[in-house]
């Protein structure tokens, strides 16, 4: 590939902003990429900063996803425990309003089991 601006010279790389081939005379090295001298330097620097921010954001997002899994696991455990307490209370006081508490407890238990299964599957598949 030849330089876009000096067609007789061989290009040493491409501009990170516009993608044009650049010779040594036309290229400006911005450490993380080349830019067209006097034309694309600001755009290329902005692009490099954007990439750096996205890399930092990806690490933060990964931690947020892991925290979300822990919260969902906790929610599943919470519903399971309270479901068991409702059922136990309903069995103990069955004569008065026990059937209502048994039904509510069963719903809580089912919901808790659902969340525990969902979280365990996500952990195996590595999905958010």
C-alpha positions as CSV (number, residue, x, y, z in Angstrom):
1,X,0.0,0.0,0.0
2,X,1.2,3.5,-0.8
3,X,0.8,6.8,1.0
4,X,-2.6,8.5,0.3
5,X,-0.9,11.9,0.1
6,X,2.4,10.9,-1.6
7,X,1.5,8.1,-4.0
8,X,5.2,7.3,-4.8
9,X,6.1,6.5,-1.2
10,X,5.3,3.3,0.6
11,X,2.9,3.6,3.6
12,X,4.2,2.6,7.0
13,X,0.7,2.4,8.5
14,X,-2.9,3.7,8.4
15,X,-4.5,6.5,10.1
16,X,-6.6,5.4,13.1
17,X,-9.3,8.0,12.3
18,X,-9.7,7.9,8.5
19,X,-8.0,4.7,7.5
20,X,-5.7,6.3,4.8
21,X,-2.3,4.9,4.2
22,X,0.5,7.1,5.5
23,X,4.2,7.4,4.8
24,X,6.8,8.4,7.5
25,X,6.5,12.1,6.5
26,X,2.6,12.1,6.8
27,X,2.2,10.0,9.9
28,X,2.2,11.2,13.5
29,X,2.7,8.5,16.1
30,X,0.2,9.0,19.0
31,X,1.6,6.0,20.9
32,X,-1.6,4.0,20.5
33,X,-2.1,4.7,16.8
34,X,-1.1,6.7,13.8
35,X,-2.8,9.9,12.5
36,X,-2.6,12.1,9.5
37,X,-0.2,14.9,10.3
38,X,-2.2,18.2,10.7
39,X,-5.5,16.6,9.7
40,X,-6.7,13.8,12.0
41,X,-4.6,14.2,15.1
42,X,-7.4,15.5,17.3
43,X,-9.9,12.9,16.0
44,X,-7.4,10.1,16.5
45,X,-6.6,11.3,20.1
46,X,-10.3,11.4,20.8
47,X,-10.8,7.9,19.4
48,X,-7.9,6.6,21.6
49,X,-9.4,8.2,24.7
50,X,-12.8,6.7,23.8
51,X,-11.3,3.2,23.5
52,X,-9.5,3.6,26.8
53,X,-12.7,4.7,28.5
54,X,-14.5,1.7,27.0
55,X,-11.9,-0.7,28.3
56,X,-12.2,0.7,31.8
57,X,-16.0,0.6,31.6
58,X,-15.9,-3.1,30.5
59,X,-14.1,-4.0,33.8
60,X,-16.7,-2.0,35.8
61,X,-19.5,-3.7,33.9
62,X,-18.1,-7.1,34.7
63,X,-18.0,-6.4,38.4
64,X,-21.6,-5.0,38.3
65,X,-22.8,-8.3,36.6
66,X,-21.1,-10.3,39.3
67,X,-22.7,-8.2,42.0
68,X,-26.1,-8.6,40.3
69,X,-25.7,-12.4,40.4
70,X,-25.0,-12.3,44.1
71,X,-28.0,-10.2,44.7
72,X,-30.3,-12.6,42.7
73,X,-28.8,-15.5,44.6
74,X,-29.6,-13.7,47.9
75,X,-33.1,-13.0,46.7
76,X,-33.7,-16.6,45.9
77,X,-32.4,-17.7,49.4
78,X,-34.6,-15.0,51.0
79,X,-37.7,-16.2,49.3
80,X,-36.9,-19.8,50.1
81,X,-36.4,-19.1,53.8
82,X,-39.4,-17.0,54.2
83,X,-41.5,-19.5,52.3
84,X,-40.5,-22.2,54.7
85,X,-41.4,-19.9,57.6
86,X,-44.8,-19.2,56.1
87,X,-45.5,-22.9,55.6
88,X,-44.3,-23.8,59.1
89,X,-46.5,-21.0,60.6
90,X,-49.4,-22.3,58.5
91,X,-49.0,-25.9,59.6
92,X,-48.8,-24.8,63.2
93,X,-51.9,-22.6,63.0
94,X,-53.8,-24.6,60.4
95,X,-57.1,-24.4,62.2
96,X,-57.4,-20.6,62.0
97,X,-55.8,-19.3,58.8
98,X,-53.1,-21.9,58.1
99,X,-54.1,-22.7,54.6
100,X,-53.5,-19.1,53.4
101,X,-50.0,-19.2,54.9
102,X,-49.2,-22.6,53.4
103,X,-50.3,-21.3,50.0
104,X,-48.2,-18.1,50.4
105,X,-45.3,-20.1,51.7
106,X,-45.5,-22.4,48.7
107,X,-45.4,-19.5,46.3
108,X,-42.4,-18.0,48.1
109,X,-40.6,-21.4,48.0
110,X,-41.3,-21.8,44.3
111,X,-40.1,-18.3,43.5
112,X,-37.0,-18.8,45.6
113,X,-36.2,-22.1,43.8
114,X,-36.8,-20.4,40.5
115,X,-34.2,-17.7,41.2
116,X,-31.6,-20.1,42.6
117,X,-31.9,-22.2,39.4
118,X,-31.7,-19.1,37.2
119,X,-28.6,-17.8,39.0
120,X,-26.9,-21.2,38.9
121,X,-27.5,-21.6,35.2
122,X,-26.1,-18.1,34.5
123,X,-23.0,-18.9,36.5
124,X,-22.4,-22.0,34.3
125,X,-23.1,-20.1,31.0
126,X,-21.2,-16.9,32.1
127,X,-24.1,-14.7,31.0
128,X,-25.5,-11.7,32.8
